[in-house]
Amino acid sequence: MYKIIAIIEKSNIIKEGLTHLLKSHNVCSQIAKLDSIDDWFFIFKDEKPDLVIINPDRLKDTDLDKMRQKIGISDRIPFIGLMYQYFDREIYGMFTSTIYITDTEDIILSRIRNKQKKEQDTTGEKLTDREKDVLKLLLKGLSNKEVADKLAISPHTVISHRKNIVEKTGIRSLSGLAIYAILNNITNMDEIN
């Protein structure tokens, strides 16, 4: 159990939802809710948090190491990225772990309770040609079965490719994957349904 968890997020709804989840599962004794990193010195004068959950948007165009130095917090304190929009791949690697607002309670709690760095951070890997083909068809609105039929593979293989795409990109939603595909020249706006 953590003593203090800091949540750095501008949305009150998201802060309150996380607070409710953490309190109802006795994950910590205290929760500090900050709108931005600028609030840090007003909240944490003597005691520092054991864990920080932060929307990468709140980093204010700096990397996590620079922010840690600025606020005087050890690199042993885990920082969990709170994701609900598209971020560059490099952002995901800065955090001990990441959670998405679409994750189940069990997944969120598991990642918050786990203090270790992810053993395999695959967010920097490139998609294979077949994964790109699957992604293009999914973005056209095809089901797993329709993608399988078009590519002459099994639906199970399509599901495996989808899982690999999510693991490599760190993006779970089709809308986020659409943005990723456009930014990485995998597809263009005209091809997305």
PEGI-V852356 format. One record per pair of residues at least 6 apart in sequence whose ideal C-beta (glycine too) atoms are under 7 Angstrom apart, sorted by the first residue. I is the first residue (numbers start at 1). J is the second residue. D is the distance in Angstrom with one decimal. If there is no record, write none. Layout:
BEGIN
i:I j:J d:D
i:I j:J d:D
END
This chain:
BEGIN
i:1 j:26 d:6.6
i:1 j:27 d:6.6
i:1 j:28 d:6.3
i:2 j:27 d:6.3
i:2 j:28 d:3.9
i:2 j:50 d:4.2
i:2 j:51 d:5.2
i:3 j:28 d:6.6
i:3 j:29 d:5.2
i:3 j:30 d:6.7
i:3 j:50 d:5.4
i:4 j:28 d:6.5
i:4 j:29 d:7.0
i:4 j:30 d:4.7
i:4 j:32 d:6.2
i:4 j:47 d:6.6
i:4 j:49 d:4.2
i:4 j:50 d:5.8
i:5 j:22 d:6.3
i:5 j:28 d:4.5
i:5 j:31 d:5.4
i:5 j:49 d:5.9
i:5 j:50 d:6.8
i:5 j:51 d:4.8
i:5 j:53 d:6.6
i:6 j:32 d:4.6
i:6 j:34 d:6.2
i:6 j:49 d:4.1
i:6 j:52 d:4.7
i:7 j:15 d:5.3
i:7 j:18 d:5.5
i:7 j:19 d:7.0
i:7 j:31 d:6.4
i:7 j:33 d:5.2
i:7 j:34 d:6.9
i:7 j:53 d:4.9
i:8 j:34 d:4.6
i:8 j:36 d:6.8
i:8 j:37 d:6.3
i:8 j:52 d:6.6
i:8 j:54 d:4.2
i:8 j:55 d:6.7
i:8 j:58 d:4.8
i:9 j:15 d:5.2
i:9 j:55 d:4.7
i:9 j:58 d:6.8
i:9 j:82 d:6.0
i:10 j:35 d:5.4
i:14 j:101 d:6.5
i:15 j:33 d:4.7
i:18 j:53 d:6.6
i:19 j:31 d:5.1
i:19 j:33 d:6.7
i:21 j:105 d:6.2
i:21 j:108 d:6.5
i:22 j:28 d:5.8
i:22 j:31 d:6.0
i:25 j:109 d:5.8
i:27 j:109 d:6.8
i:27 j:112 d:6.1
i:27 j:113 d:7.0
i:32 j:43 d:5.1
i:32 j:49 d:6.4
i:34 j:40 d:6.6
i:34 j:43 d:6.1
i:36 j:58 d:5.5
i:37 j:58 d:5.9
i:37 j:60 d:6.4
i:37 j:67 d:6.3
i:37 j:71 d:6.9
i:40 j:71 d:4.9
i:48 j:73 d:5.7
i:48 j:77 d:7.0
i:49 j:77 d:6.9
i:50 j:77 d:6.7
i:51 j:77 d:6.8
i:51 j:78 d:5.3
i:51 j:80 d:6.9
i:51 j:112 d:6.9
i:52 j:77 d:6.5
i:52 j:79 d:4.8
i:53 j:80 d:4.8
i:53 j:82 d:5.4
i:54 j:79 d:6.1
i:54 j:81 d:6.7
i:54 j:82 d:6.2
i:55 j:82 d:4.7
i:56 j:81 d:5.5
i:56 j:87 d:5.3
i:56 j:91 d:5.0
i:59 j:67 d:5.9
i:63 j:94 d:6.3
i:64 j:79 d:6.0
i:64 j:94 d:4.3
i:68 j:75 d:6.0
i:78 j:96 d:3.9
i:78 j:115 d:5.2
i:79 j:95 d:5.3
i:79 j:96 d:5.7
i:80 j:95 d:5.9
i:80 j:96 d:6.0
i:80 j:97 d:5.0
i:80 j:98 d:6.6
i:80 j:99 d:5.9
i:80 j:111 d:6.4
i:80 j:112 d:6.4
i:81 j:91 d:7.0
i:81 j:92 d:6.7
i:81 j:95 d:3.9
i:81 j:98 d:4.2
i:82 j:99 d:6.0
i:83 j:98 d:5.3
i:83 j:99 d:6.9
i:83 j:100 d:5.0
i:84 j:100 d:6.4
i:84 j:101 d:4.4
i:86 j:171 d:7.0
i:86 j:176 d:5.3
i:86 j:179 d:4.7
i:86 j:180 d:6.7
i:89 j:123 d:5.1
i:89 j:124 d:5.9
i:89 j:170 d:7.0
i:92 j:98 d:5.9
i:92 j:123 d:4.3
i:92 j:170 d:4.4
i:93 j:121 d:5.5
i:93 j:123 d:6.0
i:93 j:124 d:6.7
i:96 j:117 d:5.8
i:97 j:111 d:4.4
i:97 j:114 d:6.5
i:97 j:118 d:6.2
i:98 j:170 d:6.7
i:99 j:108 d:5.0
i:99 j:111 d:5.3
i:100 j:172 d:5.9
i:102 j:172 d:6.3
i:102 j:173 d:6.8
i:122 j:167 d:5.1
i:122 j:168 d:5.2
i:123 j:168 d:6.7
i:123 j:169 d:6.7
i:123 j:170 d:4.4
i:125 j:168 d:4.5
i:127 j:135 d:6.9
i:127 j:165 d:6.3
i:127 j:168 d:6.0
i:130 j:161 d:6.4
i:131 j:161 d:5.2
i:131 j:164 d:5.9
i:131 j:165 d:5.3
i:132 j:186 d:5.1
i:133 j:151 d:6.1
i:134 j:147 d:5.8
i:134 j:158 d:6.0
i:134 j:161 d:4.3
i:134 j:162 d:6.7
i:135 j:165 d:5.7
i:135 j:177 d:6.3
i:135 j:181 d:5.8
i:135 j:186 d:6.2
i:136 j:186 d:6.6
i:136 j:187 d:5.2
i:136 j:191 d:6.6
i:137 j:147 d:4.5
i:137 j:150 d:5.9
i:138 j:147 d:6.3
i:138 j:174 d:6.7
i:139 j:174 d:6.7
i:139 j:177 d:6.8
i:139 j:178 d:5.4
i:139 j:181 d:6.1
i:139 j:187 d:6.0
i:139 j:192 d:4.8
i:139 j:193 d:6.9
i:140 j:191 d:6.6
i:140 j:192 d:6.9
i:140 j:193 d:4.7
i:141 j:193 d:3.8
i:142 j:150 d:7.0
i:144 j:155 d:4.9
i:144 j:158 d:4.6
i:144 j:159 d:6.1
i:145 j:155 d:5.2
i:147 j:158 d:4.9
i:148 j:154 d:5.8
i:148 j:155 d:4.5
i:148 j:157 d:6.9
i:148 j:158 d:4.9
i:165 j:177 d:6.9
i:166 j:172 d:5.5
i:169 j:177 d:6.8
i:169 j:180 d:5.4
i:171 j:177 d:5.3
i:171 j:180 d:5.5
i:178 j:192 d:5.4
i:181 j:187 d:4.5
i:182 j:188 d:6.4
i:182 j:189 d:6.5
END
